[in-house]
Amino acid sequence: MLNIIIGKRSNLSNHLLESLDDAMVISSSQVIKALSRLDWGQIDKVNLILNQFQPATRLNDLSNPVEYIDNAISTTANILMFIKDKSPKVNKVVQFMVITNLVLR
């Protein structure tokens, strides 16, 4: 079973990559391009691990809310649509998300 980790610049992703068998990590900025290169006909089952949100160093930064929403929602929707169209046998989808209190001034 292939473990696909989305979110390359993350300590969690790096730890998962080292801990899981048959795992690959993909940058969220290149996710569709990277997923398109896989031979989906040869993939029996996948675990999809989504860890592609706002970097921890920028959790309280809302200077670019469009980018924040893009990372949080749009990228996830695009990944799920791509996976749905490829119709692999998805074993699990795991999504990591950090909820933080944001103070607007």
Backbone as a chain_set.jsonl record, in Angstrom:
{"seq": "MLNIIIGKRSNLSNHLLESLDDAMVISSSQVIKALSRLDWGQIDKVNLILNQFQPATRLNDLSNPVEYIDNAISTTANILMFIKDKSPKVNKVVQFMVITNLVLR", "coords": {"N": [[0.844, -1.168, 0.0], [0.581, 2.181, -0.859], [1.681, 5.09, 0.753], [0.802, 8.317, 0.622], [2.0, 11.402, 1.304], [1.038, 14.645, 1.693], [2.464, 17.743, 1.762], [5.312, 18.931, 2.118], [7.223, 20.509, 3.499], [7.49, 20.051, 6.409], [7.872, 19.07, 9.767], [6.357, 16.976, 10.805], [5.541, 15.637, 8.446], [8.064, 14.801, 7.5], [8.818, 13.076, 9.582], [6.791, 11.12, 9.376], [7.392, 10.149, 6.829], [9.825, 8.865, 7.305], [8.94, 6.897, 9.041], [6.919, 5.324, 7.885], [6.285, 2.553, 5.726], [6.787, 2.228, 2.213], [6.32, 4.979, 1.37], [5.754, 8.311, 0.205], [6.52, 11.776, -0.142], [4.984, 14.832, -1.0], [5.176, 18.107, -2.204], [2.781, 20.596, -1.487], [2.521, 22.661, -3.261], [3.132, 21.59, -5.692], [1.455, 19.477, -6.066], [-0.629, 18.323, -7.793], [0.704, 18.052, -10.208], [2.751, 16.258, -9.437], [1.231, 14.053, -8.552], [0.08, 13.364, -10.963], [2.137, 12.157, -12.315], [2.332, 9.625, -11.292], [1.858, 6.105, -11.756], [-1.132, 5.17, -11.839], [-2.527, 2.899, -12.478], [-0.994, 0.839, -11.539], [-1.133, 1.02, -8.843], [-2.357, -0.381, -5.99], [-3.657, 0.124, -3.431], [-4.111, 3.137, -1.531], [-3.028, 5.264, 1.128], [-3.907, 8.412, 1.999], [-2.404, 11.199, 3.185], [-2.947, 14.239, 4.458], [-1.295, 17.11, 5.012], [-0.919, 19.881, 4.613], [-1.146, 22.621, 5.315], [-1.167, 26.011, 6.619], [2.111, 27.082, 7.361], [3.649, 26.459, 10.539], [5.118, 28.589, 11.552], [3.752, 30.723, 10.604], [1.195, 30.793, 11.606], [-0.33, 32.739, 12.985], [-0.468, 34.74, 11.16], [-2.263, 36.669, 9.116], [-1.884, 38.179, 6.877], [-2.129, 37.572, 4.219], [-4.897, 36.484, 3.386], [-6.081, 35.058, 1.273], [-4.137, 33.274, 0.386], [-3.919, 31.748, 2.692], [-6.501, 30.526, 2.823], [-6.374, 29.188, 0.391], [-4.333, 27.316, 0.907], [-5.583, 25.903, 2.944], [-8.128, 25.013, 2.061], [-8.697, 25.022, -0.818], [-6.522, 23.613, -2.011], [-6.794, 21.117, -0.807], [-9.334, 20.351, -1.787], [-8.764, 20.182, -4.555], [-6.907, 18.076, -4.558], [-8.488, 15.93, -3.6], [-10.426, 15.78, -5.636], [-8.793, 15.077, -7.802], [-7.845, 12.559, -6.942], [-10.282, 11.195, -6.744], [-11.043, 11.123, -9.454], [-9.091, 9.421, -10.459], [-9.705, 7.071, -9.291], [-8.475, 5.177, -7.406], [-8.077, 2.533, -5.001], [-8.778, 3.802, -2.127], [-7.546, 3.54, 1.003], [-7.383, 4.959, 3.485], [-8.014, 8.36, 4.404], [-6.248, 10.807, 5.898], [-6.282, 13.73, 7.676], [-4.432, 16.391, 8.812], [-4.744, 19.115, 10.921], [-4.327, 22.36, 12.15], [-5.767, 24.225, 14.592], [-6.105, 27.489, 15.502], [-6.2, 30.399, 17.576], [-6.945, 33.349, 16.111], [-6.218, 36.691, 16.142], [-7.678, 39.562, 15.095], [-6.733, 42.807, 14.335]], "CA": [[0.0, 0.0, 0.0], [1.339, 3.421, -0.976], [1.325, 6.183, 1.649], [1.113, 9.589, -0.02], [1.969, 12.486, 2.285], [1.012, 15.956, 1.047], [2.984, 18.764, 2.669], [6.72, 18.537, 2.172], [8.037, 21.308, 4.424], [6.888, 19.857, 7.723], [8.522, 18.068, 10.62], [5.461, 15.829, 10.87], [5.66, 14.902, 7.18], [9.377, 14.149, 7.473], [8.779, 11.958, 10.524], [5.956, 10.083, 8.775], [8.145, 9.581, 5.708], [10.811, 7.941, 7.87], [8.286, 5.852, 9.834], [6.0, 4.508, 7.104], [6.782, 1.802, 4.58], [6.246, 2.605, 0.907], [5.775, 6.324, 1.513], [6.334, 9.401, -0.566], [6.035, 13.078, 0.298], [4.807, 15.729, -2.139], [4.911, 19.503, -1.865], [1.423, 20.992, -1.869], [2.579, 23.59, -4.393], [3.317, 20.803, -6.916], [0.777, 18.212, -5.797], [-1.325, 17.731, -8.941], [1.755, 17.662, -11.162], [3.418, 15.063, -8.914], [0.281, 12.94, -8.575], [-0.139, 12.999, -12.369], [3.262, 11.331, -12.775], [2.227, 8.268, -10.755], [1.176, 5.114, -12.588], [-2.269, 4.8, -11.003], [-2.932, 1.528, -12.812], [-0.154, -0.082, -10.778], [-1.316, 1.27, -7.412], [-3.462, -1.181, -5.477], [-4.348, 0.902, -2.404], [-3.353, 4.285, -1.031], [-3.39, 6.085, 2.276], [-3.657, 9.804, 1.647], [-2.157, 11.955, 4.413], [-2.968, 15.655, 4.106], [-0.618, 17.922, 6.031], [-0.434, 20.94, 3.734], [-1.772, 23.883, 5.663], [-0.312, 27.151, 6.945], [3.285, 26.718, 8.156], [3.516, 26.808, 11.957], [5.719, 29.897, 11.804], [2.858, 31.768, 10.102], [-0.176, 30.501, 12.025], [-1.048, 33.951, 13.377], [-0.277, 35.727, 10.107], [-3.36, 36.74, 8.149], [-1.598, 39.249, 5.927], [-2.572, 37.121, 2.91], [-5.947, 35.508, 3.672], [-6.353, 34.219, 0.112], [-3.156, 32.185, 0.437], [-4.31, 30.907, 3.821], [-7.648, 29.728, 2.39], [-5.894, 28.309, -0.671], [-3.639, 26.202, 1.546], [-6.461, 25.165, 3.833], [-9.325, 24.439, 1.453], [-8.62, 24.801, -2.263], [-5.564, 22.548, -2.324], [-7.405, 19.854, -0.388], [-10.398, 20.029, -2.749], [-8.127, 19.762, -5.81], [-6.317, 16.75, -4.339], [-9.563, 14.945, -3.507], [-11.009, 15.62, -6.974], [-7.842, 14.321, -8.608], [-7.869, 11.174, -6.474], [-11.585, 10.642, -7.13], [-11.01, 10.856, -10.893], [-8.19, 8.295, -10.722], [-10.41, 5.914, -8.728], [-7.718, 4.107, -6.757], [-8.69, 2.05, -3.775], [-8.279, 4.614, -1.026], [-7.71, 2.869, 2.277], [-7.687, 5.986, 4.476], [-7.618, 9.75, 4.211], [-5.954, 11.401, 7.198], [-6.04, 15.16, 7.511], [-3.928, 17.078, 9.988], [-5.147, 20.512, 10.865], [-4.042, 23.114, 13.367], [-6.73, 25.272, 14.867], [-5.457, 28.49, 16.34], [-6.961, 31.624, 17.771], [-6.379, 34.459, 15.348], [-6.715, 37.976, 16.631], [-7.632, 40.606, 14.079], [-6.617, 44.15, 14.936]], "C": [[0.897, 1.241, 0.0], [0.786, 4.456, -0.007], [1.767, 7.48, 0.994], [0.914, 10.694, 1.01], [2.035, 13.801, 1.522], [1.433, 16.991, 2.081], [4.441, 18.472, 2.971], [7.527, 19.269, 3.241], [7.477, 21.242, 5.842], [7.657, 18.803, 8.499], [7.667, 16.81, 10.71], [5.566, 14.988, 9.602], [6.984, 14.154, 7.101], [9.417, 12.95, 8.407], [7.946, 10.801, 9.96], [6.68, 9.381, 7.633], [9.165, 8.56, 6.193], [10.158, 6.731, 8.538], [7.435, 4.882, 9.012], [6.715, 3.768, 5.981], [6.099, 2.316, 3.319], [5.552, 3.966, 0.961], [6.493, 7.306, 0.603], [5.741, 10.704, -0.053], [6.036, 14.016, -0.905], [4.54, 17.131, -1.611], [3.516, 19.881, -2.325], [1.418, 21.947, -3.061], [2.731, 22.857, -5.727], [2.485, 19.526, -6.908], [0.119, 17.584, -7.023], [-0.329, 17.262, -9.984], [2.426, 16.355, -10.716], [2.487, 13.851, -8.933], [0.025, 12.456, -10.003], [0.953, 12.087, -12.902], [3.197, 9.89, -12.262], [1.488, 7.369, -11.732], [0.026, 4.532, -11.771], [-2.782, 3.401, -11.298], [-2.162, 0.479, -12.028], [-0.338, 0.055, -9.268], [-2.565, 0.534, -6.933], [-4.303, -0.389, -4.483], [-3.467, 2.064, -1.986], [-3.924, 4.76, 0.298], [-2.999, 7.499, 1.884], [-3.562, 10.61, 2.937], [-1.999, 13.421, 4.032], [-2.409, 16.475, 5.264], [-0.057, 19.17, 5.345], [-0.968, 22.32, 4.059], [-0.741, 24.959, 5.967], [0.905, 26.678, 7.75], [3.146, 27.229, 9.59], [4.074, 28.19, 12.269], [4.819, 31.042, 11.362], [1.41, 31.565, 10.537], [-0.973, 31.74, 12.405], [-0.941, 35.063, 12.338], [-1.433, 35.656, 9.113], [-3.144, 37.861, 7.143], [-2.026, 38.879, 4.51], [-3.654, 36.054, 3.106], [-6.283, 34.598, 2.497], [-5.393, 33.029, 0.092], [-3.505, 31.209, 1.565], [-5.463, 29.975, 3.441], [-7.236, 28.749, 1.304], [-5.202, 27.085, -0.09], [-4.596, 25.311, 2.323], [-7.591, 24.431, 3.119], [-9.137, 24.081, -0.016], [-7.676, 23.657, -2.632], [-6.148, 21.191, -1.962], [-8.489, 19.423, -1.37], [-9.812, 19.535, -4.071], [-7.524, 18.369, -5.685], [-7.42, 15.681, -4.335], [-10.249, 14.722, -4.852], [-10.094, 14.81, -7.879], [-7.887, 12.84, -8.236], [-9.182, 10.494, -6.882], [-11.602, 10.258, -8.606], [-10.13, 9.66, -11.247], [-8.741, 6.984, -10.189], [-9.508, 4.821, -8.16], [-8.499, 3.618, -5.54], [-8.062, 2.817, -2.62], [-8.594, 3.889, 0.272], [-8.146, 3.868, 3.349], [-7.274, 7.35, 3.959], [-7.449, 10.325, 5.609], [-5.605, 12.855, 6.957], [-5.589, 15.748, 8.837], [-4.259, 18.549, 9.853], [-4.847, 21.163, 12.201], [-5.092, 24.205, 13.479], [-6.066, 26.245, 15.826], [-6.381, 29.687, 16.515], [-6.252, 32.751, 17.04], [-7.029, 35.746, 15.822], [-6.56, 39.002, 15.515], [-7.606, 41.957, 14.766], [-7.14, 45.179, 13.976]], "O": [[1.852, 1.328, 0.771], [-0.424, 4.678, 0.054], [2.963, 7.721, 0.827], [-0.188, 10.899, 1.521], [2.989, 14.042, 0.783], [0.827, 17.099, 3.147], [4.758, 17.834, 3.974], [8.436, 18.682, 3.828], [7.047, 22.252, 6.399], [8.043, 17.771, 7.952], [8.196, 15.699, 10.694], [5.668, 13.763, 9.676], [7.02, 12.998, 6.679], [9.988, 11.916, 8.063], [8.346, 9.641, 10.055], [6.589, 8.162, 7.489], [9.35, 7.514, 5.57], [10.757, 5.658, 8.594], [7.254, 3.732, 9.413], [7.638, 4.298, 5.363], [4.962, 2.784, 3.367], [4.369, 4.093, 0.645], [7.671, 7.148, 0.28], [4.603, 10.737, 0.414], [6.958, 14.001, -1.721], [3.761, 17.31, -0.675], [3.108, 19.528, -3.432], [0.427, 22.034, -3.786], [2.484, 23.442, -6.782], [2.774, 18.594, -7.658], [0.31, 16.391, -7.26], [-0.497, 16.196, -10.576], [2.642, 15.456, -11.529], [2.906, 12.749, -9.289], [-0.218, 11.27, -10.224], [0.722, 11.325, -13.84], [3.931, 9.028, -12.748], [0.596, 7.821, -12.45], [0.193, 3.52, -11.09], [-3.412, 2.783, -10.44], [-2.63, -0.648, -11.87], [0.241, -0.714, -8.5], [-3.675, 0.788, -7.401], [-5.512, -0.244, -4.662], [-2.241, 1.996, -2.071], [-5.124, 4.671, 0.555], [-1.862, 7.739, 1.479], [-4.529, 10.692, 3.695], [-1.035, 13.798, 3.365], [-2.986, 16.519, 6.351], [1.127, 19.48, 5.476], [-1.218, 23.113, 3.151], [0.428, 24.824, 5.607], [0.743, 25.945, 8.726], [2.591, 28.303, 9.823], [3.564, 28.885, 13.148], [5.075, 32.199, 11.694], [0.495, 32.102, 9.913], [-2.181, 31.786, 12.169], [-1.293, 36.209, 12.62], [-1.557, 34.69, 8.36], [-4.104, 38.426, 6.619], [-2.262, 39.761, 3.685], [-3.371, 34.859, 3.005], [-6.729, 33.47, 2.708], [-5.804, 31.904, -0.191], [-3.397, 29.994, 1.402], [-5.406, 28.775, 3.707], [-7.692, 27.606, 1.293], [-5.441, 25.959, -0.526], [-4.428, 24.091, 2.35], [-7.972, 23.336, 3.534], [-9.395, 22.944, -0.412], [-8.007, 22.827, -3.478], [-6.014, 20.229, -2.718], [-8.555, 18.252, -1.744], [-10.314, 18.569, -4.645], [-7.621, 17.568, -6.615], [-7.291, 14.65, -4.995], [-10.616, 13.593, -5.175], [-10.558, 13.956, -8.634], [-7.958, 11.974, -9.109], [-9.177, 9.342, -7.316], [-12.111, 9.199, -8.972], [-10.395, 8.962, -12.226], [-8.295, 5.909, -10.589], [-9.755, 3.641, -8.411], [-9.472, 4.246, -5.121], [-6.949, 2.512, -2.191], [-9.757, 3.652, 0.6], [-9.146, 3.658, 4.036], [-6.324, 7.486, 3.188], [-8.387, 10.332, 6.406], [-4.742, 13.174, 6.139], [-6.272, 15.621, 9.853], [-4.074, 19.147, 8.793], [-5.087, 20.578, 13.257], [-5.276, 25.006, 12.562], [-5.526, 25.838, 16.855], [-7.246, 29.941, 15.677], [-5.095, 33.062, 17.324], [-8.254, 35.853, 15.887], [-5.452, 39.273, 15.052], [-8.385, 42.207, 15.685], [-7.134, 46.371, 14.284]]}, "num_chains": 1, "name": "protein.A"}
